[in-house]
């Protein structure tokens, strides 16, 4: 079963952000994100894992 993996406070380049992946497990999710970004990530932040069997919503605002 696939799950939604959400990293808040994701900081691959010294700025706070958000990363997410739909994957089978955490290892697969991290690999997908690193492939999408093109480099290894060292500051992953906080992880939330959500099953895809229920509705979910999140929002992100940025600022300087």
Backbone bond lengths (Angstrom), bond angles and torsions (degrees), N, CA, C in turn:
res aa  C-N    CA-C-N  psi(-1)  N-CA   C-N-CA  omega(-1)  CA-C   N-CA-C  phi
1 X - - - 1.446 - - 1.531 109.40 -
2 X 1.304 115.75 134.96 1.460 120.50 177.71 1.520 110.78 -80.26
3 X 1.330 115.11 150.92 1.463 122.11 178.74 1.521 108.73 -132.79
4 X 1.323 114.88 160.02 1.458 121.58 175.28 1.519 108.19 -97.59
5 X 1.338 116.93 122.16 1.461 123.70 178.40 1.523 107.50 -107.33
6 X 1.332 116.76 124.22 1.461 122.20 -177.21 1.521 108.74 -123.89
7 X 1.322 116.73 125.40 1.464 121.64 174.06 1.521 108.73 -108.68
8 X 1.319 116.35 117.93 1.456 121.19 172.73 1.526 107.18 -96.52
9 X 1.289 117.66 158.71 1.474 122.57 -175.32 1.528 110.95 58.49
10 X 1.314 116.37 31.69 1.463 124.14 177.45 1.528 107.89 -69.99
11 X 1.332 117.76 119.60 1.480 121.51 -172.50 1.525 112.01 -129.86
12 X 1.315 119.55 67.41 1.455 119.38 -179.46 1.524 113.74 -74.87
13 X 1.331 117.74 -17.01 1.467 120.45 -176.62 1.532 111.59 -136.75
14 X 1.314 116.84 35.22 1.468 124.05 177.15 1.526 113.78 69.12
15 X 1.322 117.82 13.60 1.457 121.48 170.77 1.519 107.63 -123.86
16 X 1.313 116.71 142.00 1.455 121.38 -177.27 1.523 110.31 -75.40
17 X 1.308 115.90 136.64 1.456 119.87 -179.41 1.512 111.62 -150.79
18 X 1.309 115.27 -157.35 1.454 123.15 -177.57 1.522 107.71 -139.77
19 X 1.314 116.35 139.92 1.459 120.87 174.34 1.518 107.92 -133.49
20 X 1.331 116.16 146.88 1.458 118.85 176.26 1.519 109.77 -147.22
21 X 1.323 114.49 155.83 1.459 121.04 176.25 1.519 108.35 -151.30
22 X 1.302 115.77 147.78 1.459 122.00 170.12 1.518 105.11 -104.48
23 X 1.336 115.36 117.46 1.460 119.91 -172.35 1.523 110.21 -153.38
24 X 1.343 115.42 175.66 1.463 120.04 -179.36 1.521 112.87 -81.86
25 X 1.360 116.97 -30.81 1.461 120.33 178.82 1.532 108.96 -154.81
26 X 1.337 116.27 175.14 1.465 120.71 -176.03 1.525 112.34 -63.04
27 X 1.314 117.21 -40.06 1.464 120.87 179.41 1.523 110.89 -60.46
28 X 1.315 116.28 -45.49 1.462 121.62 178.33 1.529 110.67 -63.44
29 X 1.321 117.36 -40.98 1.467 121.82 179.88 1.529 110.94 -63.04
30 X 1.322 117.08 -46.31 1.473 120.38 179.25 1.528 111.07 -62.22
31 X 1.331 116.33 -41.58 1.464 120.88 179.24 1.529 110.52 -61.57
32 X 1.330 117.22 -44.14 1.464 120.96 179.18 1.524 111.49 -60.89
33 X 1.321 116.99 -42.64 1.466 120.80 -179.53 1.524 110.76 -66.64
34 X 1.326 117.00 -44.02 1.469 119.23 179.02 1.524 111.46 -64.45
35 X 1.333 117.86 -36.85 1.465 120.50 176.38 1.528 110.37 -65.01
36 X 1.334 117.00 -40.07 1.462 121.29 -179.69 1.526 111.03 -67.20
37 X 1.329 117.31 -38.84 1.466 121.67 -178.68 1.526 111.92 -79.95
38 X 1.334 117.19 -29.02 1.456 120.29 178.97 1.517 114.74 90.72
39 X 1.337 118.43 7.83 1.465 121.15 176.46 1.520 110.21 -158.54
40 X 1.349 115.71 166.30 1.460 121.17 179.68 1.519 110.51 -70.94
41 X 1.314 115.82 142.04 1.467 122.22 178.49 1.523 107.65 -104.79
42 X 1.337 117.10 133.82 1.462 121.18 -179.36 1.521 113.00 -110.44
43 X 1.321 118.64 -25.57 1.468 122.74 179.48 1.520 109.02 -112.75
44 X 1.345 116.05 90.78 1.459 120.11 -175.05 1.525 113.09 -81.06
45 X 1.308 119.01 -31.62 1.465 120.32 -177.74 1.516 112.04 86.55
46 X 1.325 115.37 -154.37 1.468 122.74 -175.26 1.523 110.16 -92.29
47 X 1.323 116.08 134.63 1.464 121.14 -177.20 1.521 111.18 -105.35
48 X 1.336 115.50 133.02 1.462 123.26 169.14 1.524 106.52 -119.33
49 X 1.321 116.62 137.80 1.463 121.10 177.65 1.520 107.52 -120.08
50 X 1.334 115.91 125.90 1.458 121.72 -177.38 1.520 109.55 -122.88
51 X 1.336 117.13 131.57 1.463 118.89 173.73 1.526 109.19 -69.52
52 X 1.297 116.97 150.70 1.458 120.33 -179.77 1.524 111.94 -89.33
53 X 1.312 116.61 21.31 1.458 120.95 -179.88 1.525 112.65 -97.05
54 X 1.345 116.92 1.40 1.464 119.23 178.07 1.519 109.66 -140.64
55 X 1.307 115.28 162.23 1.463 120.82 -178.47 1.524 109.99 -76.31
56 X 1.336 115.64 147.71 1.458 120.77 -179.38 1.527 108.83 -152.34
57 X 1.307 115.58 148.21 1.468 120.80 174.65 1.519 108.53 -141.30
58 X 1.330 116.78 143.64 1.458 123.65 174.94 1.517 106.94 -143.03
59 X 1.307 116.41 155.70 1.463 119.73 174.82 1.516 109.21 -137.32
60 X 1.314 115.52 156.30 1.457 121.72 -179.32 1.514 107.91 -133.64
61 X 1.330 116.91 131.74 1.462 119.60 171.50 1.508 108.28 -117.90
62 X 1.275 115.49 147.84 1.454 120.19 -179.86 1.508 110.58 -114.89
63 X 1.252 114.76 175.45 1.447 119.43 179.18 1.510 109.92 -176.33
64 X 1.255 115.47 170.65 1.443 118.61 -177.99 1.449 109.32 -119.80
